[in-house]
């Protein structure tokens, strides 16, 4: 279920105050039998202030950005490793995924490396298998991250069937040229530039660790 916009009341406040002030001035004018010059000047100032507040409220409706709406992702909480990877590597993957889940809007983490899913954590999708589509292949080829700010708008979203079906945003961060760190969020347009830099730094750290496994298979 989507959450309500937390800034809605703030955007409506100038409009409401201006409208209330104008209404009270009008009532006061009708109830005043003898209008003095000073009261007329005060009423004029009050009308101007009310009009400015109403105009400000109308402008805020258009200008002030609305916070993206969060949804509750469909899926169960889980934490899965590829059993064959060394314990020291499991520890590092656990650390990296924990940092991402607790310090960013990330709700689902998938670490795919050398054609295998090493880790799934957070809200798990319906399948544990990653079959690289056009987007992941592009990330691997260019070694550049792809940020899908609103997943539902992209035709390529179908390749992310290993994430919850109502995932709102996805970051695909390369781990060298052999893997991808895939993050799913429950809010569209939610990762900041700082978040993206943080994700890149973690992926570089994982690349340094996982590259040491290149000489040995991860599974029997």
Secondary structure, DSSP 8 states (H G I E B T S, - for coil): -----TTHHHHHHHHHHHHHHHHHHHHHHHH-SS--HHHHHHHHHHHHHHHHHHHHHHHHHHHS-----B---SS-EEEEE-TTS-HHHHHHHHHHHHHHHHHSSEEEEEEEETTEEEEEEEE--S-------HHHHHHHHHT--EEESSGGG-GGGGG-TTS-TT--EEEEEEETTTEEEEEEESBTT---HHHHHHHHHHHHHHHHHHGGGTTS-S--
